[in-house]
Amino acid sequence: MEPTSSEWRLVTKLSTYWYEHPLACDTAEGIRRWWLADGPDVPNDVVAAALAWMVTWNLVAASTAADGRIRFRRRVDLDIAKLRRLAGIHPDASEPDES
């Protein structure tokens, strides 16, 4: 199923975030609260749907931690070109540091 326009905007924003912070990992609530704090409030269902789409398309890995909460991170085997396209980053832009 294709994401709604709100979900697409969030997929783009998360793609940019993971492009710039390749080691970032958090729960859906943490992503909503901390990664998206500088913008308008994003409903939980939009965050969940965007993350689910990204997991389905193998952009993001979801893993259950010891505390039972699901955490999301960029897949280590991800073709960076896919993420750049989703983030709208020009193909000739330099790569960010992995720190």
Biopython code that builds the backbone (N, CA, C, O; Angstrom):
import numpy as np
from Bio.PDB.StructureBuilder import StructureBuilder

atoms = [
    (1, "MET", "N", (0.838, -1.179, 0.000)),
    (1, "MET", "CA", (0.000, 0.000, 0.000)),
    (1, "MET", "C", (0.883, 1.243, 0.000)),
    (1, "MET", "O", (1.868, 1.317, 0.736)),
    (2, "GLU", "N", (0.529, 2.203, -0.819)),
    (2, "GLU", "CA", (1.281, 3.446, -0.904)),
    (2, "GLU", "C", (1.020, 4.332, 0.307)),
    (2, "GLU", "O", (-0.112, 4.401, 0.787)),
    (3, "PRO", "N", (2.048, 5.008, 0.804)),
    (3, "PRO", "CA", (1.858, 5.929, 1.927)),
    (3, "PRO", "C", (0.991, 7.126, 1.526)),
    (3, "PRO", "O", (0.948, 7.517, 0.360)),
    (4, "THR", "N", (0.308, 7.694, 2.513)),
    (4, "THR", "CA", (-0.433, 8.942, 2.293)),
    (4, "THR", "C", (0.576, 10.074, 2.125)),
    (4, "THR", "O", (1.774, 9.870, 2.322)),
    (5, "SER", "N", (0.102, 11.262, 1.764)),
    (5, "SER", "CA", (1.025, 12.393, 1.593)),
    (5, "SER", "C", (1.731, 12.734, 2.908)),
    (5, "SER", "O", (2.907, 13.096, 2.894)),
    (6, "SER", "N", (1.043, 12.628, 4.026)),
    (6, "SER", "CA", (1.670, 12.884, 5.335)),
    (6, "SER", "C", (2.749, 11.852, 5.624)),
    (6, "SER", "O", (3.822, 12.181, 6.129)),
    (7, "GLU", "N", (2.452, 10.609, 5.297)),
    (7, "GLU", "CA", (3.428, 9.539, 5.516)),
    (7, "GLU", "C", (4.636, 9.705, 4.600)),
    (7, "GLU", "O", (5.771, 9.473, 5.016)),
    (8, "TRP", "N", (4.390, 10.112, 3.332)),
    (8, "TRP", "CA", (5.505, 10.341, 2.403)),
    (8, "TRP", "C", (6.423, 11.437, 2.912)),
    (8, "TRP", "O", (7.645, 11.309, 2.850)),
    (9, "ARG", "N", (5.833, 12.522, 3.419)),
    (9, "ARG", "CA", (6.650, 13.613, 3.962)),
    (9, "ARG", "C", (7.523, 13.093, 5.099)),
    (9, "ARG", "O", (8.691, 13.463, 5.216)),
    (10, "LEU", "N", (6.952, 12.242, 5.928)),
    (10, "LEU", "CA", (7.703, 11.698, 7.047)),
    (10, "LEU", "C", (8.775, 10.713, 6.561)),
    (10, "LEU", "O", (9.885, 10.707, 7.093)),
    (11, "VAL", "N", (8.465, 9.895, 5.572)),
    (11, "VAL", "CA", (9.467, 8.997, 4.998)),
    (11, "VAL", "C", (10.654, 9.817, 4.487)),
    (11, "VAL", "O", (11.807, 9.445, 4.707)),
    (12, "THR", "N", (10.377, 10.918, 3.814)),
    (12, "THR", "CA", (11.436, 11.793, 3.308)),
    (12, "THR", "C", (12.253, 12.363, 4.458)),
    (12, "THR", "O", (13.483, 12.375, 4.404)),
    (13, "LYS", "N", (11.579, 12.831, 5.490)),
    (13, "LYS", "CA", (12.279, 13.414, 6.641)),
    (13, "LYS", "C", (13.122, 12.361, 7.363)),
    (13, "LYS", "O", (14.263, 12.628, 7.738)),
    (14, "LEU", "N", (12.563, 11.173, 7.556)),
    (14, "LEU", "CA", (13.317, 10.110, 8.222)),
    (14, "LEU", "C", (14.480, 9.634, 7.351)),
    (14, "LEU", "O", (15.549, 9.313, 7.870)),
    (15, "SER", "N", (14.281, 9.586, 6.048)),
    (15, "SER", "CA", (15.369, 9.208, 5.144)),
    (15, "SER", "C", (16.525, 10.194, 5.255)),
    (15, "SER", "O", (17.690, 9.798, 5.278)),
    (16, "THR", "N", (16.197, 11.466, 5.323)),
    (16, "THR", "CA", (17.222, 12.496, 5.496)),
    (16, "THR", "C", (17.928, 12.321, 6.834)),
    (16, "THR", "O", (19.154, 12.406, 6.907)),
    (17, "TYR", "N", (17.159, 12.076, 7.891)),
    (17, "TYR", "CA", (17.740, 11.909, 9.224)),
    (17, "TYR", "C", (18.696, 10.711, 9.231)),
    (17, "TYR", "O", (19.821, 10.821, 9.718)),
    (18, "TRP", "N", (18.256, 9.575, 8.695)),
    (18, "TRP", "CA", (19.116, 8.391, 8.687)),
    (18, "TRP", "C", (20.301, 8.559, 7.741)),
    (18, "TRP", "O", (21.354, 7.964, 7.968)),
    (19, "TYR", "N", (20.151, 9.341, 6.706)),
    (19, "TYR", "CA", (21.286, 9.627, 5.828)),
    (19, "TYR", "C", (22.348, 10.411, 6.600)),
    (19, "TYR", "O", (23.542, 10.130, 6.497)),
    (20, "GLU", "N", (21.895, 11.393, 7.369)),
    (20, "GLU", "CA", (22.818, 12.250, 8.114)),
    (20, "GLU", "C", (23.319, 11.593, 9.401)),
    (20, "GLU", "O", (24.392, 11.942, 9.893)),
    (21, "HIS", "N", (22.558, 10.649, 9.950)),
    (21, "HIS", "CA", (22.898, 9.973, 11.207)),
    (21, "HIS", "C", (22.760, 8.458, 11.002)),
    (21, "HIS", "O", (21.814, 7.848, 11.501)),
    (22, "PRO", "N", (23.702, 7.856, 10.269)),
    (22, "PRO", "CA", (23.541, 6.457, 9.871)),
    (22, "PRO", "C", (23.472, 5.460, 11.031)),
    (22, "PRO", "O", (22.986, 4.346, 10.836)),
    (23, "LEU", "N", (23.932, 5.814, 12.211)),
    (23, "LEU", "CA", (23.912, 4.898, 13.344)),
    (23, "LEU", "C", (22.733, 5.146, 14.283)),
    (23, "LEU", "O", (22.612, 4.482, 15.313)),
    (24, "ALA", "N", (21.868, 6.091, 13.937)),
    (24, "ALA", "CA", (20.730, 6.433, 14.801)),
    (24, "ALA", "C", (19.774, 5.250, 14.953)),
    (24, "ALA", "O", (19.522, 4.506, 14.005)),
    (25, "CYS", "N", (19.253, 5.097, 16.161)),
    (25, "CYS", "CA", (18.338, 4.008, 16.484)),
    (25, "CYS", "C", (17.415, 4.482, 17.595)),
    (25, "CYS", "O", (17.877, 5.068, 18.574)),
    (26, "ASP", "N", (16.122, 4.236, 17.458)),
    (26, "ASP", "CA", (15.172, 4.646, 18.499)),
    (26, "ASP", "C", (13.835, 3.940, 18.286)),
    (26, "ASP", "O", (13.596, 3.303, 17.259)),
    (27, "THR", "N", (12.981, 4.076, 19.286)),
    (27, "THR", "CA", (11.613, 3.571, 19.191)),
    (27, "THR", "C", (10.783, 4.560, 18.374)),
    (27, "THR", "O", (11.223, 5.682, 18.125)),
    (28, "ALA", "N", (9.602, 4.153, 17.964)),
    (28, "ALA", "CA", (8.712, 5.064, 17.229)),
    (28, "ALA", "C", (8.400, 6.296, 18.082)),
    (28, "ALA", "O", (8.366, 7.414, 17.566)),
    (29, "GLU", "N", (8.174, 6.099, 19.376)),
    (29, "GLU", "CA", (7.893, 7.237, 20.257)),
    (29, "GLU", "C", (9.111, 8.148, 20.380)),
    (29, "GLU", "O", (8.974, 9.371, 20.366)),
    (30, "GLY", "N", (10.294, 7.562, 20.499)),
    (30, "GLY", "CA", (11.515, 8.366, 20.566)),
    (30, "GLY", "C", (11.735, 9.151, 19.289)),
    (30, "GLY", "O", (12.125, 10.318, 19.327)),
    (31, "ILE", "N", (11.486, 8.510, 18.160)),
    (31, "ILE", "CA", (11.612, 9.198, 16.875)),
    (31, "ILE", "C", (10.640, 10.369, 16.821)),
    (31, "ILE", "O", (11.017, 11.479, 16.445)),
    (32, "ARG", "N", (9.396, 10.120, 17.194)),
    (32, "ARG", "CA", (8.396, 11.186, 17.172)),
    (32, "ARG", "C", (8.783, 12.319, 18.126)),
    (32, "ARG", "O", (8.673, 13.493, 17.773)),
    (33, "ARG", "N", (9.222, 11.980, 19.292)),
    (33, "ARG", "CA", (9.509, 12.982, 20.323)),
    (33, "ARG", "C", (10.800, 13.746, 20.078)),
    (33, "ARG", "O", (10.832, 14.965, 20.249)),
    (34, "TRP", "N", (11.881, 13.047, 19.673)),
    (34, "TRP", "CA", (13.193, 13.681, 19.603)),
    (34, "TRP", "C", (13.626, 14.029, 18.195)),
    (34, "TRP", "O", (14.146, 15.122, 17.968)),
    (35, "TRP", "N", (13.428, 13.139, 17.249)),
    (35, "TRP", "CA", (13.908, 13.400, 15.899)),
    (35, "TRP", "C", (13.031, 14.416, 15.182)),
    (35, "TRP", "O", (13.508, 15.159, 14.324)),
    (36, "LEU", "N", (11.753, 14.446, 15.531)),
    (36, "LEU", "CA", (10.798, 15.326, 14.842)),
    (36, "LEU", "C", (10.416, 16.530, 15.691)),
    (36, "LEU", "O", (9.445, 17.220, 15.381)),
    (37, "ALA", "N", (11.160, 16.790, 16.748)),
    (37, "ALA", "CA", (10.808, 17.845, 17.713)),
    (37, "ALA", "C", (10.818, 19.246, 17.115)),
    (37, "ALA", "O", (10.116, 20.128, 17.609)),
    (38, "ASP", "N", (11.600, 19.468, 16.058)),
    (38, "ASP", "CA", (11.711, 20.810, 15.496)),
    (38, "ASP", "C", (10.602, 21.161, 14.509)),
    (38, "ASP", "O", (10.584, 22.269, 13.973)),
    (39, "GLY", "N", (9.689, 20.247, 14.266)),
    (39, "GLY", "CA", (8.620, 20.494, 13.304)),
    (39, "GLY", "C", (7.260, 20.376, 13.946)),
    (39, "GLY", "O", (7.147, 20.285, 15.169)),
    (40, "PRO", "N", (6.227, 20.377, 13.127)),
    (40, "PRO", "CA", (4.867, 20.217, 13.660)),
    (40, "PRO", "C", (4.693, 18.826, 14.268)),
    (40, "PRO", "O", (5.371, 17.876, 13.877)),
    (41, "ASP", "N", (3.787, 18.724, 15.218)),
    (41, "ASP", "CA", (3.520, 17.443, 15.872)),
    (41, "ASP", "C", (3.012, 16.439, 14.837)),
    (41, "ASP", "O", (2.109, 16.732, 14.053)),
    (42, "VAL", "N", (3.609, 15.260, 14.854)),
    (42, "VAL", "CA", (3.226, 14.201, 13.923)),
    (42, "VAL", "C", (2.474, 13.133, 14.713)),
    (42, "VAL", "O", (3.003, 12.617, 15.697)),
    (43, "PRO", "N", (1.264, 12.795, 14.309)),
    (43, "PRO", "CA", (0.493, 11.779, 15.029)),
    (43, "PRO", "C", (1.203, 10.421, 15.056)),
    (43, "PRO", "O", (1.928, 10.066, 14.126)),
    (44, "ASN", "N", (0.982, 9.683, 16.123)),
    (44, "ASN", "CA", (1.588, 8.360, 16.288)),
    (44, "ASN", "C", (1.292, 7.432, 15.113)),
    (44, "ASN", "O", (2.171, 6.689, 14.675)),
    (45, "ASP", "N", (0.052, 7.467, 14.597)),
    (45, "ASP", "CA", (-0.298, 6.550, 13.513)),
    (45, "ASP", "C", (0.462, 6.864, 12.226)),
    (45, "ASP", "O", (0.749, 5.960, 11.442)),
    (46, "VAL", "N", (0.786, 8.126, 12.005)),
    (46, "VAL", "CA", (1.564, 8.508, 10.817)),
    (46, "VAL", "C", (2.998, 8.010, 10.966)),
    (46, "VAL", "O", (3.583, 7.495, 10.012)),
    (47, "VAL", "N", (3.567, 8.165, 12.167)),
    (47, "VAL", "CA", (4.918, 7.666, 12.424)),
    (47, "VAL", "C", (4.949, 6.151, 12.236)),
    (47, "VAL", "O", (5.845, 5.624, 11.578)),
    (48, "ALA", "N", (3.980, 5.456, 12.809)),
    (48, "ALA", "CA", (3.921, 3.999, 12.705)),
    (48, "ALA", "C", (3.797, 3.554, 11.247)),
    (48, "ALA", "O", (4.471, 2.614, 10.826)),
    (49, "ALA", "N", (2.950, 4.216, 10.488)),
    (49, "ALA", "CA", (2.744, 3.834, 9.082)),
    (49, "ALA", "C", (3.996, 4.098, 8.249)),
    (49, "ALA", "O", (4.371, 3.270, 7.419)),
    (50, "ALA", "N", (4.639, 5.233, 8.461)),
    (50, "ALA", "CA", (5.857, 5.553, 7.717)),
    (50, "ALA", "C", (6.958, 4.546, 8.035)),
    (50, "ALA", "O", (7.642, 4.070, 7.130)),
    (51, "LEU", "N", (7.133, 4.222, 9.309)),
    (51, "LEU", "CA", (8.144, 3.243, 9.697)),
    (51, "LEU", "C", (7.821, 1.861, 9.135)),
    (51, "LEU", "O", (8.715, 1.150, 8.678)),
    (52, "ALA", "N", (6.551, 1.482, 9.170)),
    (52, "ALA", "CA", (6.147, 0.178, 8.627)),
    (52, "ALA", "C", (6.451, 0.109, 7.133)),
    (52, "ALA", "O", (6.928, -0.918, 6.650)),
    (53, "TRP", "N", (6.183, 1.177, 6.402)),
    (53, "TRP", "CA", (6.482, 1.203, 4.972)),
    (53, "TRP", "C", (7.985, 1.065, 4.749)),
    (53, "TRP", "O", (8.421, 0.326, 3.867)),
    (54, "MET", "N", (8.773, 1.775, 5.549)),
    (54, "MET", "CA", (10.226, 1.726, 5.406)),
    (54, "MET", "C", (10.772, 0.340, 5.740)),
    (54, "MET", "O", (11.740, -0.104, 5.123)),
    (55, "VAL", "N", (10.171, -0.342, 6.699)),
    (55, "VAL", "CA", (10.573, -1.711, 7.038)),
    (55, "VAL", "C", (10.202, -2.648, 5.888)),
    (55, "VAL", "O", (11.009, -3.483, 5.479)),
    (56, "THR", "N", (8.982, -2.509, 5.369)),
    (56, "THR", "CA", (8.518, -3.354, 4.265)),
    (56, "THR", "C", (9.431, -3.240, 3.049)),
    (56, "THR", "O", (9.681, -4.229, 2.360)),
    (57, "TRP", "N", (9.922, -2.047, 2.790)),
    (57, "TRP", "CA", (10.773, -1.816, 1.623)),
    (57, "TRP", "C", (12.257, -1.957, 1.949)),
    (57, "TRP", "O", (13.112, -1.511, 1.184)),
    (58, "ASN", "N", (12.559, -2.583, 3.095)),
    (58, "ASN", "CA", (13.942, -2.902, 3.477)),
    (58, "ASN", "C", (14.865, -1.697, 3.580)),
    (58, "ASN", "O", (16.057, -1.791, 3.286)),
    (59, "LEU", "N", (14.311, -0.570, 3.996)),
    (59, "LEU", "CA", (15.124, 0.617, 4.243)),
    (59, "LEU", "C", (15.536, 0.687, 5.705)),
    (59, "LEU", "O", (16.593, 1.216, 6.048)),
    (60, "VAL", "N", (14.686, 0.146, 6.547)),
    (60, "VAL", "CA", (14.852, 0.227, 7.994)),
    (60, "VAL", "C", (14.672, -1.170, 8.580)),
    (60, "VAL", "O", (13.855, -1.960, 8.107)),
    (61, "ALA", "N", (15.448, -1.452, 9.613)),
    (61, "ALA", "CA", (15.314, -2.719, 10.339)),
    (61, "ALA", "C", (14.622, -2.434, 11.671)),
    (61, "ALA", "O", (14.898, -1.430, 12.326)),
    (62, "ALA", "N", (13.727, -3.325, 12.053)),
    (62, "ALA", "CA", (13.041, -3.226, 13.343)),
    (62, "ALA", "C", (13.488, -4.403, 14.192)),
    (62, "ALA", "O", (13.499, -5.544, 13.731)),
    (63, "SER", "N", (13.853, -4.121, 15.428)),
    (63, "SER", "CA", (14.266, -5.202, 16.321)),
    (63, "SER", "C", (13.661, -4.972, 17.698)),
    (63, "SER", "O", (13.512, -3.839, 18.156)),
    (64, "THR", "N", (13.321, -6.074, 18.338)),
    (64, "THR", "CA", (12.749, -6.003, 19.671)),
    (64, "THR", "C", (13.876, -6.078, 20.689)),
    (64, "THR", "O", (14.659, -7.028, 20.690)),
    (65, "ALA", "N", (13.955, -5.085, 21.545)),
    (65, "ALA", "CA", (14.997, -5.018, 22.573)),
    (65, "ALA", "C", (14.590, -5.852, 23.785)),
    (65, "ALA", "O", (13.471, -6.361, 23.856)),
    (66, "ALA", "N", (15.506, -5.980, 24.726)),
    (66, "ALA", "CA", (15.259, -6.768, 25.934)),
    (66, "ALA", "C", (14.068, -6.237, 26.733)),
    (66, "ALA", "O", (13.402, -6.995, 27.439)),
    (67, "ASP", "N", (13.804, -4.939, 26.619)),
    (67, "ASP", "CA", (12.676, -4.357, 27.350)),
    (67, "ASP", "C", (11.346, -4.547, 26.623)),
    (67, "ASP", "O", (10.308, -4.081, 27.094)),
    (68, "GLY", "N", (11.373, -5.234, 25.472)),
    (68, "GLY", "CA", (10.149, -5.514, 24.721)),
    (68, "GLY", "C", (9.760, -4.440, 23.732)),
    (68, "GLY", "O", (8.833, -4.641, 22.947)),
    (69, "ARG", "N", (10.438, -3.308, 23.743)),
    (69, "ARG", "CA", (10.102, -2.230, 22.815)),
    (69, "ARG", "C", (10.812, -2.428, 21.480)),
    (69, "ARG", "O", (11.932, -2.936, 21.428)),
    (70, "ILE", "N", (10.151, -2.023, 20.411)),
    (70, "ILE", "CA", (10.717, -2.154, 19.067)),
    (70, "ILE", "C", (11.519, -0.905, 18.746)),
    (70, "ILE", "O", (11.050, 0.221, 18.911)),
    (71, "ARG", "N", (12.723, -1.131, 18.290)),
    (71, "ARG", "CA", (13.607, -0.038, 17.901)),
    (71, "ARG", "C", (13.878, -0.127, 16.401)),
    (71, "ARG", "O", (13.947, -1.213, 15.825)),
    (72, "PHE", "N", (14.030, 1.043, 15.790)),
    (72, "PHE", "CA", (14.229, 1.149, 14.349)),
    (72, "PHE", "C", (15.595, 1.741, 14.068)),
    (72, "PHE", "O", (16.035, 2.676, 14.738)),
    (73, "ARG", "N", (16.258, 1.184, 13.066)),
    (73, "ARG", "CA", (17.536, 1.713, 12.618)),
    (73, "ARG", "C", (17.652, 1.514, 11.113)),
    (73, "ARG", "O", (16.977, 0.672, 10.522)),
    (74, "ARG", "N", (18.515, 2.302, 10.518)),
    (74, "ARG", "CA", (18.790, 2.140, 9.097)),
    (74, "ARG", "C", (19.451, 0.787, 8.890)),
    (74, "ARG", "O", (20.323, 0.390, 9.663)),
    (75, "ARG", "N", (19.033, 0.080, 7.846)),
    (75, "ARG", "CA", (19.640, -1.229, 7.564)),
    (75, "ARG", "C", (21.114, -1.040, 7.201)),
    (75, "ARG", "O", (21.458, -0.146, 6.428)),
    (76, "VAL", "N", (21.962, -1.868, 7.751)),
    (76, "VAL", "CA", (23.393, -1.742, 7.477)),
    (76, "VAL", "C", (23.727, -2.110, 6.036)),
    (76, "VAL", "O", (24.728, -1.642, 5.495)),
    (77, "ASP", "N", (22.903, -2.941, 5.413)),
    (77, "ASP", "CA", (23.142, -3.345, 4.031)),
    (77, "ASP", "C", (22.363, -2.494, 3.018)),
    (77, "ASP", "O", (22.253, -2.853, 1.846)),
    (78, "LEU", "N", (21.835, -1.381, 3.482)),
    (78, "LEU", "CA", (21.014, -0.518, 2.629)),
    (78, "LEU", "C", (21.842, 0.112, 1.513)),
    (78, "LEU", "O", (22.942, 0.614, 1.744)),
    (79, "ASP", "N", (21.299, 0.077, 0.315)),
    (79, "ASP", "CA", (21.900, 0.788, -0.810)),
    (79, "ASP", "C", (21.672, 2.271, -0.553)),
    (79, "ASP", "O", (20.539, 2.749, -0.610)),
    (80, "ILE", "N", (22.744, 2.995, -0.270)),
    (80, "ILE", "CA", (22.647, 4.404, 0.109)),
    (80, "ILE", "C", (21.963, 5.239, -0.976)),
    (80, "ILE", "O", (21.365, 6.270, -0.669)),
    (81, "ALA", "N", (22.041, 4.815, -2.227)),
    (81, "ALA", "CA", (21.397, 5.560, -3.311)),
    (81, "ALA", "C", (19.883, 5.616, -3.118)),
    (81, "ALA", "O", (19.262, 6.630, -3.435)),
    (82, "LYS", "N", (19.276, 4.536, -2.600)),
    (82, "LYS", "CA", (17.827, 4.541, -2.328)),
    (82, "LYS", "C", (17.487, 5.603, -1.297)),
    (82, "LYS", "O", (16.527, 6.357, -1.461)),
    (83, "LEU", "N", (18.277, 5.659, -0.233)),
    (83, "LEU", "CA", (18.026, 6.619, 0.832)),
    (83, "LEU", "C", (18.215, 8.046, 0.325)),
    (83, "LEU", "O", (17.439, 8.938, 0.669)),
    (84, "ARG", "N", (19.225, 8.258, -0.477)),
    (84, "ARG", "CA", (19.467, 9.593, -1.035)),
    (84, "ARG", "C", (18.294, 10.035, -1.904)),
    (84, "ARG", "O", (17.869, 11.189, -1.847)),
    (85, "ARG", "N", (17.770, 9.103, -2.715)),
    (85, "ARG", "CA", (16.625, 9.460, -3.573)),
    (85, "ARG", "C", (15.414, 9.825, -2.728)),
    (85, "ARG", "O", (14.749, 10.825, -3.000)),
    (86, "LEU", "N", (15.120, 9.025, -1.703)),
    (86, "LEU", "CA", (13.966, 9.311, -0.844)),
    (86, "LEU", "C", (14.137, 10.619, -0.094)),
    (86, "LEU", "O", (13.170, 11.346, 0.133)),
    (87, "ALA", "N", (15.376, 10.916, 0.291)),
    (87, "ALA", "CA", (15.646, 12.148, 1.025)),
    (87, "ALA", "C", (15.721, 13.360, 0.101)),
    (87, "ALA", "O", (15.738, 14.498, 0.572)),
    (88, "GLY", "N", (15.767, 13.127, -1.199)),
    (88, "GLY", "CA", (15.860, 14.239, -2.147)),
    (88, "GLY", "C", (17.246, 14.854, -2.178)),
    (88, "GLY", "O", (17.392, 16.040, -2.476)),
    (89, "ILE", "N", (18.277, 14.055, -1.871)),
    (89, "ILE", "CA", (19.652, 14.543, -1.843)),
    (89, "ILE", "C", (20.277, 14.338, -3.217)),
    (89, "ILE", "O", (20.172, 13.259, -3.800)),
    (90, "HIS", "N", (20.919, 15.365, -3.723)),
    (90, "HIS", "CA", (21.529, 15.305, -5.045)),
    (90, "HIS", "C", (22.584, 14.202, -5.076)),
    (90, "HIS", "O", (23.339, 14.044, -4.116)),
    (91, "PRO", "N", (22.644, 13.439, -6.163)),
    (91, "PRO", "CA", (23.592, 12.324, -6.252)),
    (91, "PRO", "C", (25.059, 12.724, -6.078)),
    (91, "PRO", "O", (25.878, 11.898, -5.675)),
    (92, "ASP", "N", (25.399, 13.982, -6.378)),
    (92, "ASP", "CA", (26.790, 14.425, -6.268)),
    (92, "ASP", "C", (27.131, 15.014, -4.903)),
    (92, "ASP", "O", (28.271, 15.421, -4.678)),
    (93, "ALA", "N", (26.164, 15.064, -3.990)),
    (93, "ALA", "CA", (26.438, 15.614, -2.659)),
    (93, "ALA", "C", (27.424, 14.720, -1.922)),
    (93, "ALA", "O", (27.444, 13.505, -2.118)),
    (94, "SER", "N", (28.235, 15.330, -1.078)),
    (94, "SER", "CA", (29.216, 14.529, -0.339)),
    (94, "SER", "C", (28.522, 13.714, 0.751)),
    (94, "SER", "O", (27.451, 14.072, 1.239)),
    (95, "GLU", "N", (29.167, 12.611, 1.113)),
    (95, "GLU", "CA", (28.634, 11.734, 2.163)),
    (95, "GLU", "C", (28.844, 12.370, 3.528)),
    (95, "GLU", "O", (29.871, 13.013, 3.749)),
    (96, "PRO", "N", (27.895, 12.208, 4.455)),
    (96, "PRO", "CA", (28.091, 12.721, 5.810)),
    (96, "PRO", "C", (29.075, 11.844, 6.572)),
    (96, "PRO", "O", (29.309, 10.692, 6.205)),
    (97, "ASP", "N", (29.649, 12.401, 7.637)),
    (97, "ASP", "CA", (30.487, 11.594, 8.532)),
    (97, "ASP", "C", (29.624, 10.601, 9.251)),
    (97, "ASP", "O", (28.445, 10.871, 9.476)),
    (98, "GLU", "N", (30.166, 9.449, 9.624)),
    (98, "GLU", "CA", (29.406, 8.429, 10.345)),
    (98, "GLU", "C", (29.524, 8.592, 11.845)),
    (98, "GLU", "O", (29.322, 7.630, 12.586)),
    (99, "SER", "N", (29.841, 9.764, 12.299)),
    (99, "SER", "CA", (29.966, 9.978, 13.745)),
    (99, "SER", "C", (28.688, 10.488, 14.357)),
    (99, "SER", "O", (28.631, 10.718, 15.565)),
]
sb = StructureBuilder()
sb.init_structure("model")
sb.init_model(0)
sb.init_chain("A")
sb.init_seg("    ")
for serial, (resi, resn, name, xyz) in enumerate(atoms, 1):
    if name == "N":
        sb.init_residue(resn, " ", resi, " ")
    sb.init_atom(name, np.array(xyz, "f"), 0.0, 1.0, " ", f" {name:<3s}", serial, name[0])
structure = sb.get_structure()
